[in-house]
Every structure is written in structure tokens, then in C-alpha cells.
Amino acid sequence: MISPLLLVANLAWWRLPFYWHLPVLIVVISLVYSGTRFDEWSYIWREAVRWGLRLLAFLFVILVVLYVLASAI
């Protein structure tokens, strides 16, 4: 008899690529960082959007650099 836990572990949706969690992580990290700097929600949201965009730009630059390096080899 197969364990129900083993059946759940073998489902295709269970093994999602970890890159799918990246947008959630960017939002959470931006909000936490902004919440530690400001007390009012309007400032928190504004800084979270700014910081999230900076983080996305930084990750995009890293992606481009790694792609160029991988293509050159």
C-alpha cells in the first residue's frame, strides 16, 4: 500500500521551480525593508516600490552578465 504522503510528494505541482517564488520574495523583502525605515504606510509603500524596482534591476543585470558569460564559453 502506498502512503498518502508519498502520493502527495509525487504530484507534478509539488515540484515547482524555485524561480516562481522570486516575485513573492521580492515583494516581501521590499516591504520588510521599507517597514523598518518608515512608520507611515504611504512612505512604506513608496519605498517598497522603489526598492523592489532597484532589486529587480540588480537581478536583471546579474542575469544579463551570467547569460553573456555562458554564451561566450
N, C-alpha and C positions, 0 to 999 in steps of 0.2 A: 504494500500500500504506500502511495506517495504522500508525503507530508504536505499539508496545505501551505506551509511556509515555503517549501521548495517550489510549489506551483506558482506562487506569487513572485518568487525570485526569478523565475524563468520567463515572465511576461516581457514582451518587447519594450513596452513603455517604461519598464523599471530601469532599463539601461540607457537613459537619455544621455547624450553627450553633455559633458560638464560646461561647455560653452553656452548652453542655453540658460545657465544660471547667471551669466555675466551681466545682463541688464538689471536683474534684481539686485545683484551685489553692488553695482554702480549706484543705484538709487539709494540703497540702504547706507552705504558708506558716505555718500554725499549728504544725506540727511543727518546722520550721526555727527559728522564733522561740523556741519553748519550749526547743529543744535548745541555743540559745545562752545561755539563762539558767540552766539546771539541768543537773546531771550524772547524776542517777539517773532511770531510766526511769519510775518511778511518778510522780515530780514532773513529768517531761516530758509524760506522757500527760494528767495532770490539768490542767496549764497549757494544753496544746494544745486540750483540750476547752473550757476556759473562754474561751480567746482566740478559738477558732473560733466559739463562740456569740456573743461580742461582735461579731465581724466580720460574722456573718450578721445580727445585729440592726441594725448600722450600715448594711449594704447594703439591708436591708428598709426602713429609714427613708428612705433616698435614693430607693428605688423608689416609695414612697408619695408623697413630695414631688414627684417628677417626674410621677407619674400625676395628682396634683391640679393641678399646673401645666398639664399637657397637656389636662386636661378643662375647665379654666377658659377656655382660649383658644377 
